[in-house]
């Protein structure tokens, strides 16, 4: 928000359970609705029990799931549409029997168990959707929030793997932990084969075939994920040793490697800059204003919603301070600091990012952009980080104000309230202010890379770096 805004690393969710209560859940095996007691834990694991009594007695849950990779859906038509895309060629009746009420919502994952819920009221559904949506966002963007070179390198490696297979979209498969992402990508490779070889052999009614197909995909994904998780765990144990060896190899020749990288980069820049700028002028620039508007509008609306929510919460707190003892301020500051982890409170801000799902349909059709969900979750992460930064900054400045302020008579409290109002205004200060290159381009530069450096200097990385730089210059009107 402002130049003095503190920027702590986004803290984790609270340890305590975030939400719990009764929900009706559709059971695909029995084709019936069952009532279970659901608990969303502080680590965003969803568990369900036979009853609240079973939970309090410490009984084992009937089941549990992490929320990474799920897509929250709010209507039967949305869920049926997602099922139709996954079960190509299988037309059937409604995927579930008559629900016990009208307040339905869903959690959809292409390769994991689906959840069809029915709440007992509109308010209960609203709270559950906000809480589960927060869990989906937090668990799905685990790597993106980690903000480490290792996570970035992993995502880049997966992206290169997909590009080698002609898949250039950012994709919503790159959500979750490393094993989940690898499992999603492998299922992306397997799905066409399974559709052609397994799906035709499934017999029965359309509804039965659909059920068996979904169960089959879930079993395959479970086996794939189990194998990948085991292999990845073994790789993690070797990582430190490999990293030490790599550092020993890089450190003595780092200057020479950087010089070589710059030389190759200069040669590649001469090759890609003209075509990149031409492609940008022909394919991107005519649509640039509209695309930027569509990209910025939801984020700008979300930031304004965060500002308004922050200002409202602070004003409510200041109102209490005018007639309350000093201890109330400390309590209210703690409450304010938890705002970023209150899904129902933050939901109006997050809903601004949901505008991407509609506003970017044209972008998806025109450019083949398929990463809308990851874009929505990324924008919501930004909003949560802004709220946490704002409340953190306000807490620090308010405590400084409190340490200098005597809170005895009412006049002192009024003076403190006035000082907190100035702190609020300080926090709210606004500071405004893939190219179709043939694969034959890179091999001609392989001879420039010394054999000892071949595992370190990556031509594809240098190439993309130069293409990105050229496109940025073109989009920015020649700015560096």
C-alpha positions as CSV (number, residue, x, y, z in Angstrom):
1,X,0.0,0.0,0.0
2,X,2.7,2.5,0.9
3,X,6.4,3.0,1.0
4,X,6.6,2.1,4.7
5,X,4.5,-1.0,4.4
6,X,6.2,-3.9,6.1
7,X,6.4,-7.1,4.1
8,X,6.7,-10.2,6.4
9,X,6.7,-13.6,4.8
10,X,3.1,-14.8,4.5
11,X,2.5,-16.7,7.8
12,X,0.8,-20.0,7.9
13,X,-2.8,-20.6,8.9
14,X,-3.8,-20.9,12.6
15,X,-3.2,-24.2,14.3
16,X,-6.8,-24.6,15.5
17,X,-9.6,-26.0,13.3
18,X,-10.8,-23.4,10.9
19,X,-14.3,-24.6,10.5
20,X,-16.5,-27.5,11.3
21,X,-20.1,-28.6,11.1
22,X,-22.7,-31.1,9.6
23,X,-23.0,-31.5,5.8
24,X,-24.8,-34.0,3.7
25,X,-22.4,-35.7,1.3
26,X,-23.3,-37.8,-1.8
27,X,-21.8,-41.3,-1.7
28,X,-21.3,-42.6,-5.2
29,X,-21.1,-46.3,-4.2
30,X,-24.5,-46.4,-2.5
31,X,-26.0,-43.7,-4.7
32,X,-27.3,-42.0,-1.6
33,X,-26.8,-38.9,0.6
34,X,-25.2,-39.3,4.0
35,X,-24.8,-36.8,6.8
36,X,-21.2,-36.5,8.2
37,X,-19.5,-34.1,10.6
38,X,-16.8,-32.3,8.7
39,X,-13.7,-30.5,10.1
40,X,-11.3,-28.3,8.2
41,X,-8.1,-28.5,10.1
42,X,-5.6,-25.7,10.5
43,X,-3.3,-27.2,7.8
44,X,-6.3,-27.3,5.4
45,X,-6.9,-31.0,5.6
46,X,-10.6,-31.9,5.4
47,X,-11.7,-34.7,7.7
48,X,-15.2,-36.2,8.2
49,X,-16.7,-38.2,11.0
50,X,-19.8,-40.1,11.6
51,X,-20.9,-37.5,14.1
52,X,-19.7,-34.6,16.3
53,X,-19.7,-37.0,19.2
54,X,-17.3,-39.3,17.3
55,X,-14.9,-36.4,16.8
56,X,-15.0,-35.4,20.5
57,X,-14.4,-38.9,21.6
58,X,-11.2,-39.1,19.5
59,X,-12.5,-41.7,17.0
60,X,-10.7,-42.1,13.7
61,X,-12.3,-40.1,10.9
62,X,-14.3,-41.8,8.2
63,X,-12.0,-40.2,5.7
64,X,-9.8,-37.2,4.9
65,X,-8.3,-35.3,2.0
66,X,-5.9,-32.5,1.2
67,X,-7.5,-29.8,-0.9
68,X,-4.7,-29.1,-3.4
69,X,-5.8,-29.1,-7.0
70,X,-9.5,-29.1,-6.3
71,X,-11.8,-26.7,-8.1
72,X,-14.8,-25.4,-6.0
73,X,-18.0,-25.3,-7.9
74,X,-21.3,-23.8,-6.9
75,X,-24.0,-25.4,-9.0
76,X,-25.0,-28.8,-10.4
77,X,-24.7,-27.4,-14.0
78,X,-21.0,-26.4,-13.4
79,X,-20.3,-29.8,-12.0
80,X,-22.0,-31.6,-14.8
81,X,-20.1,-29.6,-17.3
82,X,-16.7,-30.5,-15.7
83,X,-17.8,-34.2,-15.7
84,X,-18.7,-34.0,-19.3
85,X,-15.2,-32.8,-20.2
86,X,-13.6,-35.5,-18.2
87,X,-15.9,-38.3,-19.4
88,X,-15.8,-37.6,-23.1
89,X,-18.4,-39.5,-25.0
90,X,-20.3,-40.5,-21.9
91,X,-23.7,-38.7,-21.7
92,X,-25.8,-39.6,-18.7
93,X,-28.4,-38.5,-16.3
94,X,-27.7,-36.3,-13.3
95,X,-24.5,-37.6,-11.6
96,X,-26.2,-37.9,-8.2
97,X,-29.6,-38.7,-6.8
98,X,-32.1,-36.1,-5.5
99,X,-30.3,-34.0,-2.9
100,X,-31.8,-33.4,0.5
101,X,-31.9,-29.6,-0.1
102,X,-31.1,-26.8,-2.5
103,X,-27.9,-25.5,-1.0
104,X,-25.4,-27.6,-3.1
105,X,-21.7,-27.0,-3.7
106,X,-18.9,-29.2,-5.0
107,X,-15.2,-29.9,-5.0
108,X,-14.0,-31.2,-8.3
109,X,-10.6,-32.8,-9.2
110,X,-10.1,-34.6,-12.5
111,X,-8.2,-37.5,-10.9
112,X,-9.2,-37.6,-7.3
113,X,-12.5,-38.2,-5.4
114,X,-15.2,-35.7,-6.1
115,X,-17.2,-34.2,-3.2
116,X,-20.9,-33.3,-3.6
117,X,-22.2,-31.4,-0.6
118,X,-25.5,-30.1,0.6
119,X,-25.7,-27.6,3.4
120,X,-28.8,-26.9,5.5
121,X,-28.9,-23.1,4.8
122,X,-27.5,-20.5,2.4
123,X,-25.4,-19.1,5.2
124,X,-23.8,-22.4,6.0
125,X,-23.0,-23.0,2.4
126,X,-21.5,-19.5,2.1
127,X,-19.2,-20.1,5.1
128,X,-18.1,-23.6,4.0
129,X,-17.4,-22.4,0.4
130,X,-15.3,-19.5,1.7
131,X,-13.3,-21.9,4.1
132,X,-12.8,-24.6,1.5
133,X,-11.9,-22.1,-1.1
134,X,-9.2,-20.8,1.2
135,X,-7.9,-24.3,1.7
136,X,-7.8,-25.0,-2.0
137,X,-5.9,-21.8,-2.7
138,X,-3.4,-22.3,0.1
139,X,-2.6,-26.0,-0.6
140,X,-2.7,-25.5,-4.4
141,X,-0.1,-22.7,-4.5
142,X,2.4,-24.3,-2.1
143,X,5.3,-24.1,-4.5
144,X,4.4,-20.6,-5.8
145,X,4.3,-19.2,-2.2
146,X,7.6,-20.9,-1.3
147,X,9.4,-18.3,-3.4
148,X,12.7,-20.4,-3.6
149,X,15.1,-21.1,-6.4
150,X,14.5,-24.8,-6.0
151,X,10.7,-24.4,-6.4
152,X,11.3,-22.1,-9.4
153,X,13.7,-24.6,-11.0
154,X,11.2,-27.4,-10.5
155,X,8.4,-25.6,-12.1
156,X,10.6,-24.6,-15.0
157,X,11.7,-28.2,-15.5
158,X,8.1,-29.3,-15.6
159,X,7.3,-26.5,-18.1
160,X,10.1,-27.6,-20.4
161,X,8.9,-31.2,-20.2
162,X,5.4,-30.1,-21.3
163,X,6.8,-27.8,-24.1
164,X,8.8,-30.7,-25.5
165,X,5.4,-32.4,-26.0
166,X,3.8,-29.4,-27.6
167,X,1.9,-28.1,-24.6
168,X,2.8,-24.4,-24.1
169,X,0.0,-23.2,-21.9
170,X,0.8,-22.4,-18.2
171,X,-1.9,-25.0,-17.3
172,X,-3.7,-25.6,-14.1
173,X,-1.9,-28.9,-13.6
174,X,1.0,-27.0,-11.9
175,X,-0.8,-26.7,-8.6
176,X,0.0,-28.6,-5.4
177,X,3.1,-30.2,-4.1
178,X,5.9,-31.5,-6.3
179,X,4.6,-35.1,-6.4
180,X,1.1,-33.9,-7.1
181,X,2.3,-31.8,-10.0
182,X,4.3,-34.6,-11.4
183,X,1.3,-36.9,-11.0
184,X,-0.9,-34.4,-12.8
185,X,1.5,-34.1,-15.7
186,X,1.9,-37.8,-16.1
187,X,-1.9,-38.3,-16.0
188,X,-2.0,-35.6,-18.8
189,X,0.2,-38.0,-20.9
190,X,-1.8,-41.1,-19.9
191,X,-5.3,-39.8,-20.3
192,X,-5.6,-39.9,-24.1
193,X,-4.3,-43.5,-24.0
194,X,-6.7,-44.5,-21.3
195,X,-9.6,-42.9,-23.1
196,X,-8.8,-44.9,-26.3
197,X,-7.9,-48.2,-24.8
198,X,-9.9,-48.5,-21.5
199,X,-13.0,-46.4,-21.8
200,X,-14.5,-48.3,-24.8
201,X,-14.2,-51.6,-22.8
202,X,-16.3,-50.4,-19.8
203,X,-19.8,-51.8,-20.1
204,X,-23.2,-51.0,-18.5
205,X,-25.5,-48.0,-18.5
206,X,-24.1,-44.6,-19.3
207,X,-24.3,-43.6,-15.6
208,X,-22.6,-46.9,-14.5
209,X,-19.9,-46.4,-17.1
210,X,-19.3,-42.9,-15.9
211,X,-19.0,-44.1,-12.3
212,X,-16.5,-46.9,-13.2
213,X,-14.5,-44.5,-15.4
214,X,-14.1,-42.0,-12.6
215,X,-13.2,-44.8,-10.1
216,X,-10.6,-46.1,-12.6
217,X,-9.0,-42.7,-13.0
218,X,-8.8,-42.2,-9.3
219,X,-7.2,-45.6,-8.8
220,X,-4.6,-44.9,-11.5
221,X,-3.8,-41.5,-10.1
222,X,-3.5,-43.0,-6.6
223,X,-1.0,-45.6,-7.9
224,X,0.9,-43.0,-9.9
225,X,1.0,-40.5,-7.0
226,X,2.2,-43.2,-4.6
227,X,5.1,-44.3,-6.8
228,X,6.1,-40.7,-7.6
229,X,6.0,-39.7,-3.9
230,X,8.3,-42.6,-3.0
231,X,10.7,-41.7,-5.8
232,X,10.7,-38.0,-5.0
233,X,11.3,-38.7,-1.3
234,X,14.4,-40.7,-2.3
235,X,15.6,-37.9,-4.6
236,X,15.2,-35.4,-1.8
237,X,17.6,-37.4,0.4
238,X,20.2,-37.1,-2.4
239,X,19.6,-33.5,-3.1
240,X,22.0,-32.0,-0.5
241,X,24.8,-34.2,-1.7
242,X,24.2,-33.3,-5.4
243,X,23.9,-29.6,-4.5
244,X,27.3,-29.7,-2.8
245,X,28.9,-31.4,-5.7
246,X,27.4,-28.9,-8.2
247,X,28.6,-26.0,-6.1
248,X,32.1,-27.4,-6.1
249,X,31.9,-27.7,-9.9
250,X,30.5,-24.2,-10.5
251,X,32.5,-22.1,-8.0
252,X,36.0,-22.3,-9.6
253,X,34.7,-21.4,-13.1
254,X,31.8,-19.2,-12.3
255,X,33.3,-16.1,-14.1
256,X,34.1,-18.1,-17.2
257,X,30.6,-19.6,-17.2
258,X,29.0,-16.1,-17.0
259,X,31.2,-14.8,-19.7
260,X,30.3,-17.8,-21.9
261,X,26.6,-17.3,-21.1
262,X,26.7,-13.6,-22.1
263,X,28.5,-14.5,-25.4
264,X,25.9,-17.1,-26.3
265,X,23.1,-14.7,-25.2
266,X,24.4,-12.0,-27.4
267,X,24.4,-14.3,-30.4
268,X,20.9,-15.6,-29.7
269,X,19.6,-12.1,-29.1
270,X,20.7,-11.2,-32.7
271,X,18.6,-14.1,-33.9
272,X,15.5,-13.8,-31.8
273,X,15.0,-10.0,-31.4
274,X,13.7,-9.2,-34.8
275,X,11.3,-12.1,-35.1
276,X,10.2,-11.6,-31.5
277,X,9.4,-7.9,-32.0
278,X,7.7,-8.7,-35.4
279,X,5.6,-11.4,-33.8
280,X,4.7,-9.1,-30.9
281,X,3.7,-6.3,-33.3
282,X,1.6,-8.6,-35.4
283,X,0.0,-11.0,-32.8
284,X,0.2,-9.2,-29.4
285,X,0.2,-5.4,-29.8
286,X,-3.2,-5.1,-31.5
287,X,-4.8,-6.8,-28.5
288,X,-2.4,-5.5,-25.8
289,X,-4.6,-2.7,-24.4
290,X,-7.6,-4.9,-24.1
291,X,-5.6,-7.8,-22.6
292,X,-3.9,-5.5,-20.0
293,X,-7.2,-4.0,-19.0
294,X,-8.7,-7.5,-18.5
295,X,-5.7,-8.6,-16.5
296,X,-5.4,-5.5,-14.3
297,X,-9.1,-4.9,-13.6
298,X,-9.7,-7.8,-11.2
299,X,-6.5,-7.2,-9.4
300,X,-7.2,-3.5,-9.0
301,X,-10.7,-4.2,-7.8
302,X,-9.3,-6.7,-5.3
303,X,-6.7,-4.3,-4.0
304,X,-9.4,-1.6,-3.5
305,X,-11.5,-4.2,-1.7
306,X,-8.6,-5.1,0.6
307,X,-8.1,-1.4,1.3
308,X,-11.7,-0.9,2.1
309,X,-11.9,-3.9,4.4
310,X,-8.7,-2.9,6.2
311,X,-10.0,0.7,6.7
312,X,-13.4,-0.7,8.0
313,X,-11.8,-3.0,10.5
314,X,-9.5,-0.3,11.8
315,X,-12.4,2.2,12.1
316,X,-14.3,-0.4,14.1
317,X,-11.3,-0.9,16.4
318,X,-10.8,2.9,16.9
319,X,-14.5,3.2,17.8
320,X,-13.9,0.7,20.7
321,X,-10.7,2.5,21.8
322,X,-12.6,5.8,22.5
323,X,-14.6,4.1,25.3
324,X,-12.4,1.2,26.4
325,X,-9.3,0.6,28.6
326,X,-5.9,0.1,27.1
327,X,-6.1,-3.7,27.3
328,X,-8.8,-3.6,24.6
329,X,-6.3,-2.2,22.1
330,X,-3.9,-5.1,22.5
331,X,-6.7,-7.6,22.1
332,X,-8.1,-5.8,19.0
333,X,-4.7,-5.6,17.4
334,X,-4.4,-9.4,17.7
335,X,-7.8,-9.8,16.2
336,X,-6.9,-7.4,13.4
337,X,-3.8,-9.5,12.6
338,X,-5.9,-12.6,12.0
339,X,-8.0,-10.9,9.3
340,X,-6.0,-12.4,6.5
341,X,-6.9,-15.9,7.8
342,X,-10.6,-15.3,8.1
343,X,-12.0,-16.7,4.8
344,X,-15.5,-15.4,5.3
345,X,-14.2,-11.9,6.0
346,X,-11.7,-12.0,3.0
347,X,-14.2,-13.6,0.6
348,X,-15.5,-10.3,-0.9
349,X,-11.9,-9.4,-1.8
350,X,-11.2,-12.8,-3.3
351,X,-14.4,-12.7,-5.4
352,X,-12.9,-9.9,-7.4
353,X,-10.3,-12.3,-8.7
354,X,-13.0,-14.7,-9.8
355,X,-13.8,-12.1,-12.5
356,X,-10.9,-13.7,-14.4
357,X,-13.0,-16.8,-15.1
358,X,-15.3,-14.8,-17.3
359,X,-13.2,-11.9,-18.5
360,X,-10.4,-14.1,-19.8
361,X,-12.6,-16.4,-21.9
362,X,-11.6,-14.4,-25.0
363,X,-8.0,-14.6,-24.1
364,X,-8.3,-18.4,-23.7
365,X,-9.9,-18.7,-27.1
366,X,-7.5,-16.3,-28.9
367,X,-4.2,-17.3,-27.4
368,X,-4.9,-20.8,-26.1
369,X,-4.4,-19.5,-22.5
370,X,-5.3,-22.3,-20.1
371,X,-4.1,-21.1,-16.7
372,X,-7.1,-19.2,-15.4
373,X,-7.4,-21.0,-12.1
374,X,-3.7,-20.5,-11.3
375,X,-4.1,-16.8,-12.2
376,X,-7.1,-16.5,-9.9
377,X,-5.3,-18.2,-7.0
378,X,-2.2,-16.1,-7.6
379,X,-4.3,-12.9,-7.5
380,X,-6.0,-14.1,-4.3
381,X,-2.6,-14.8,-2.7
382,X,-1.6,-11.2,-3.5
383,X,-4.7,-9.9,-1.8
384,X,-4.1,-12.0,1.3
385,X,-0.4,-10.9,1.4
386,X,-1.5,-7.2,1.1
387,X,-4.0,-7.6,4.0
388,X,-1.3,-9.3,6.1
389,X,1.2,-6.7,5.3
390,X,-1.2,-3.9,6.1
391,X,-2.3,-5.3,9.4
392,X,1.3,-6.2,10.4
393,X,2.4,-2.6,9.6
394,X,-0.6,-1.1,11.5
395,X,0.2,-3.4,14.5
396,X,3.8,-2.3,14.7
397,X,3.1,1.5,14.3
398,X,0.2,1.3,16.8
399,X,2.3,-0.4,19.4
400,X,4.8,2.5,19.0
401,X,2.0,4.9,19.4
402,X,0.7,3.0,22.5
403,X,4.2,3.1,24.1
404,X,4.2,6.8,23.9
405,X,0.6,7.4,25.0
406,X,-0.8,7.5,28.6
407,X,-4.3,5.9,28.6
408,X,-5.8,7.3,31.8
409,X,-8.6,9.8,31.3
410,X,-11.0,9.9,28.4
411,X,-9.0,12.7,26.8
412,X,-6.0,10.4,26.6
413,X,-8.1,7.7,24.8
414,X,-9.4,10.3,22.4
415,X,-5.8,11.4,21.7
416,X,-4.8,7.7,21.1
417,X,-7.8,7.2,18.8
418,X,-6.7,10.3,16.8
419,X,-3.2,8.9,16.6
420,X,-4.4,5.5,15.4
421,X,-6.4,7.3,12.7
422,X,-3.2,8.9,11.5
423,X,-1.5,5.5,11.5
424,X,-4.3,4.1,9.4
425,X,-4.0,6.9,6.8
426,X,-0.2,6.3,6.7
427,X,-0.8,2.6,5.9
428,X,-3.4,3.5,3.3
429,X,-1.1,5.9,1.3
430,X,-1.3,4.7,-2.3
431,X,1.8,4.4,-4.4
432,X,0.6,4.3,-8.0
433,X,2.4,5.0,-10.2
434,X,5.7,-18.6,-26.7
435,X,7.3,-17.8,-30.0
436,X,7.1,-20.3,-32.9
437,X,10.9,-20.7,-33.3
438,X,12.0,-24.0,-35.0
439,X,14.0,-26.4,-32.8
440,X,16.9,-26.2,-35.2
441,X,17.9,-22.7,-33.9
442,X,19.6,-24.0,-30.7
443,X,21.8,-26.9,-31.9
444,X,24.1,-24.6,-33.8
445,X,25.1,-23.0,-30.4
446,X,25.8,-26.3,-28.6
447,X,29.4,-26.2,-29.7
448,X,29.9,-23.0,-27.8
449,X,29.3,-24.8,-24.5
450,X,32.3,-26.5,-23.1
451,X,31.8,-30.1,-22.2
452,X,32.5,-29.4,-18.5
453,X,29.7,-26.8,-18.4
454,X,27.1,-28.8,-20.4
455,X,25.1,-29.7,-17.3
456,X,25.1,-26.2,-16.0
457,X,24.7,-23.8,-18.9
458,X,21.3,-24.4,-20.4
459,X,20.7,-23.1,-23.9
460,X,16.9,-23.2,-23.6
461,X,17.1,-20.9,-20.5
462,X,19.3,-18.4,-22.3
463,X,17.0,-18.5,-25.4
464,X,13.9,-17.8,-23.3
465,X,15.6,-15.1,-21.4
466,X,16.5,-13.3,-24.6
467,X,13.0,-13.8,-26.1
468,X,11.4,-12.5,-22.9
469,X,13.7,-9.4,-22.9
470,X,12.9,-8.7,-26.6
471,X,9.1,-9.0,-26.0
472,X,9.3,-6.8,-22.9
473,X,11.1,-4.1,-24.9
474,X,8.5,-4.4,-27.7
475,X,5.6,-4.3,-25.3
476,X,7.1,-1.5,-23.2
477,X,7.7,0.7,-26.3
478,X,11.5,0.3,-26.3
479,X,12.0,0.6,-22.5
480,X,14.8,-1.6,-21.1
